[in-house]
Amino acid sequence: MPDRTFLSWPFFEPRHRELAGALDQWCAAHLPVDHHDTDAACRTLVRDLGAAGWLQPTGAAEGETLDVRTLCLIRETLARHDPLADFAFAMQGLGMGAVSLFGTPAQRGWLAKTRAGEAIAAFALTEPASGSDVAGTATTARRVRGGYLLNGEKTWISNGGIADLYVLFARTGEAPGAKGLSAFLLPASTPGLSVVERLETIAPHPLARLRLDDLHLPDDALIGAPGEGFRIAMSVLDVFRSTVGAAALGMARCALDESVARVKARTIQGAPLGDLQMVQGHIADMALDIDAAALLVYRAAWTKDMGAPRVTREAAMAKLHATEAASRVIDAAVQLHGGDGVRRGSVVEALYRDIRALRIYEGASDVQRVVIARGALQ
């Protein structure tokens, strides 16, 4: 039985506690799904999450804000039951984050579809030569009569190849570096967009490399104003970076639950494995890492929900500590399971592969350290 005492912390309101309980029941009945066909699994997850209403928090009504505590609770719960379900949920939010925060009424019309699970969203920022260095974006959007002409390449795009629409960032050239980027809403059916490579990773997800060849977008595809792309991207990441920590937290809780069950049931020299002080030390370290991560994640989420314009430092701390701590917790879980811990198909073996990418995407761990250090030095 997972620890739920954290829900009594003052970060949460009664509605958050009710949501966590209801979602946990839904997950127990519907997850995990069959992962053998990753694309099909993600389509099923988006459809089912949407039909059940769990995607509603991934978009905000006009004039409202995203509830980051709700996003974190949902990601934590889904990740504890099925990390691929967390991925499917997260991309609906991240993919449409720019539209929720900066979209026009017409652009926001897409939110009805993505929140209902009727359209799959994606966030196209990363390029072959610019991952964490967003200012190094090379894809261009040249102003032409009636719109923009886009050329370039994006890579490591989650939901690439199955998405119905992308929020894509390109250089419009208002100024050098970060100040010359703009954000666009790009339907996947637009001529000139092609999926040139599907990317395989240790934990299967729908990922792709995209190419834009003289792709024309009308003026109303622009999100926000020209040159605001970097600010839009950072605002979206400011909201969703904490939720990455929440997903890591869910995976870590699952690993701890599996480990506690293991050391209680497994015997060594006639006594439970959990009676060994060395094993108890591992369990204690795991529990400590999890609680510290939870405090950082929900502090960042609460701070944003209380109206802070930016939570760059808090979100960086939450993502850095939670993802690194979850990696330690899951590694310890594999060790406590012995040979079963590396057996293909076991819960902790899958978690060992699932957790690794979270220390890279939406700002790698070392980038978060730079963000935190700059904040301290200022």
N, C-alpha and C positions, 0 to 999 in steps of 0.2 A: 504494500500500500504506500503510495508516494507521500512524502511530507507535504502537508497543506497548511501547516501552522503559519507560513509566511503570509498567507492571505489575511491574517489578523493585523498585519503591520498597518500603521497609519497612512501609508501611501495609497491605500485602496478605499473605495467606497462600496456600499452594499451591492451596487449593480455590478461591480467587478467580480465580487465573490460569487454572485449568482451566475454570471457568465462562465466563470471558471468551472463551476460544478456542472453546469449544463453541457458545456463543451466536452468535459472529461467523459461524461456518459455517452455522448454522441461518438466520440473517438473509440471508446471501448466496443461499441456496436459496429463500427464501420471501418476501422483501421487495424492493421495495415492493409493496403491494396496489393494486388499482384504487380511486382516490379519488372517482370520479364520483358515487357515492351514499354520502355520508359516514356515514349511519346504518348502511347495510349493511356498509360497510368496517369500522366499529368493531365491529359484531357478529361479523364474520368474524375480525378480529384477536383479540378476546377468546377466541373459541372455539378458534382455532388456537394461540394462546399457552398457553391452558389445557391443551389436548390434549398439547402438547409438554412440559408441566411447568414452563414459564417463569413461571407465575403463583404457584407455590408460595411464593416469598419475600415475596409481598404480604400474607401473614398469618402470625402466629406461633402455635405451639401453646401451650396453657395452661401458664403457668410459664416460658415462653421469651420472648425479646425479638426484635424485628425486627433483622435484620442490615443495617445502613445501608450498609455498603460494597458488599454484594451488590446492594441496591436501586440504588445509584448506578452501579455497573458495568453493570447491565442497562439502566438508562435511558440512559446514555451510548451504549451499543452500539446499542440500538434507534433512538435519535434520529439517529445517524450514518447508518443505513440508511433509515429512514422515520419522520419525526417523528410521524405519526399512530399508528404502532405504539407509540411511546413514550407518547403520550397514553392509549391504551387500557390499557397496562400500569399507568401511574401512577395512573389513577383507580381501578383495582381495589385498590391499596394505600391511597391517600388516603381513598377512600370507606369502607373497612373499618378504617381506622387506629384509630378510637375503639373498635371492637369488639375488635380485637387487643389493645389496651392496657387496656381497662376493661370489656369485655363479660362478661356472665354466661355460664355453660356453655350455656344454651339459645340465647342470642344468637350465641354463637360457632359454633353449628351452621351458620350461614350461610357461614362461612369455607370449608367444604368445597365449597360451590357456587361461590363467587367465585374460589377458587384453582384450581378445575377448569375455569373458563371457562363454567360453566353458568348463572351469574347475573351481571348487570352492576351495579356499585355506583356510588354518587354521594355527594358531600359537599355538603350544602345549608346554607351558612353566610351567604353574601352576600345583602344586601337592597338595594332601590332607594336607600335613604338611608343605608346602612351597609355600605361595602366593607371597607376596612382597619380601620374603627372597629367592631370586634366588639361592644364594650360598648354600642353604639347599636342593637343588635338590637331590633326592634319586634314581631316575631311572638310571639304569646302562647300559652302552654299553661296553661289554667286547670284547677285541680284539680276533678274531679267524681267522683261515685260510680263506683268501679271503674276510674279512670284519669284521663285528661287530655283536654280539648277544645282543639284548636289552631285558631288563626285568624291569617292573615297572608299575606305574600308573600315569595318568594325569587326571586333573579334571577342571571343569569350562572352557572347551575348546569351544570357539565360533566356530560355524559351525561343531562341533563334530557330527558325524552321517550323515552329508550330504556332507562333504568335499571330494574332489577327491585326495587331497594331503595335508600333514602336514609338517611344519617345526618344528622339535621336538628336545628338548634339553635333554641331558643325561650325566651322569657322566662317563667319560673315565679314570679318575684317574691320570692324569699327575701330579697333586699336590692337596693338601687339599683345601676344600672350593671352591671359585669361579674360581680358576685357573685350576680346574680339570674337566671342563665341555666342551662338544663339541656339535655342531649343525648338524642335519641330515635332509635330504630331504626324506620324507617317503610317498610313494603312498598309498592311503587308501586300495588298494586291496592286500597289502602285507600280507601273511600268518602270524599269530601270533598277529595281531592287532584286538581287539574286542571293541565294544561299549557296556559297561556293564550297563550303566544307562543314560537315558535322563533326564536332569535337568530342572525343571519348575521354572520360576521366575515371579515377579510381572509385568514385561513387557516382554511378550513372545519373546524369541530368540532361535535359535537352539543351544543348549548347551549340552555337554555330558561329562561323565567320561569314559576314555579310559584305556584299559589294554594291556600291551605288554608281551607276554609269549614266551620266546625263539624266538623272532622275529629277523630274519637275514637280515642284510642290507649289500650290497657290499661296497667295499672301495670308489667307486665313489659317494656314497650317502652322504659322509662327506662334509659339507659346511665349507670352510676355512680350517684351520689346526687343528689338535687335541689340545684340551685345550683352544681353542679360543672362546668357546661357550658363556661365560659370556660377553666378549667384543662384540661379534656379537649381542647378545640380547640387550645389553645396547645401541649399535649404532642404532639398529632398533627403540627402544623405544625413543631415542633421536630425531629421525625424527618424529615419529607418536604421541608422547605425546602432542605436540602442537595441532595436529589435533583433539584430544579429546576435547580440549578447544573450538575448532571451532565448533564441533558438539553441544556442550552445548550452545554456542553462538546462533546457529541457532534455537534451541529450545526456548531460552529466547526471541529472536526476535518474534517468533510466539506467545508466551504468551503475550508479550506487545501489538502486533497488535490486538489480540483477546480482550485484556483488554480495549484498547482505543475504539474499536468499541462498546464494552459493555457499558462503562460509558457514551458514547455519546448517545446511543439509549435508555438506561434505565432511567426512570424518578423517582424522589422521591419528593413528595410534589409539584408536578407540574413543576419541573425543572430537567434538565439532572443530572444524578448522578455525572458527571464530574465537575459540578459547585461547589461541596463541596470541601473545602480546604483540608480536610483529604484525600479525594480520590486523589486530585492533588498531595499531598505529596507522596502517594504510586506510582503514575505514574512517578513522578520525580526521586524517588529512583530507580525504575526499569530502566529508561532510563540511569541513571548515571552508574548503575552496568553494563549495556550492553556496553556502550562506553568504560568503563575502561577495561572490558574483551577483547573487540575487539583490543584495543591498545596493550595489553599484548600478545594476540595470534599472531597478525600480526607482532609485533616486533620480537618475537621468530622465526617466519617463515622467515621473511626478513633476520634476522641475519644468519640463517642457509644457506639460498640461496646465501648470499654474500660470502660464503666460510668458515665460522667458522667451525673448525673441530668438536667441540662439543658445544651444547647449553643447557647443562644439567640444569643450573640455570634458564635460560630464559624459557625453556620448562616447568620446574617445576612450575614456577610462573604462566605461562599461564594456565596450566591445573588446578592448585589449585584455582586460582581466578575465572576463567571462569566457572568451574563446581559448585563451591560454590555459586557464584553470580547467576547462572542460577537457582539453587534450590530456592534461595530467590525470584527471579523474578516470577517463576512459582507458588510458594506458595502464593505470593501476588495476582497473577492472579486468583487462585482458590478462595481466599477470596473475591475479587471484583465481582466474578460471583455468590457468595452466594450459594444457594442450587444447582443451575445448575453446579457449579464448581466441585461438587462431584458426579454428575450424571454419571453413567457408560456410556461411549461412547462419552462424550463431549470432545472437543479438549483439554481443560486445564486439565481435569481429566486424559486423556491419557498421556499428557506431565508430569504430576505429577509422574506417574509411570515410564515413560521413562527416566527421568533425574537421578533417584536415583543411578543407576549402574555406571554412569560416575564418581562419586566420589570415586569409589572403583577400577575399572579395570585400568590396565596399571599404577599401583602405586597409592594406596589410598591417600586421602588428607593428612593424618598425615605423610605418607612417604614423600610426596612432601615438607612438612614443615621441615622435617629433612634434606632433600637435600638442601633446601634454607638456612637453618640455618648453615649447615656445610660450604656452600660457603661463607656466611658472616663472619663466625668465622675464615676462612682461610685468 
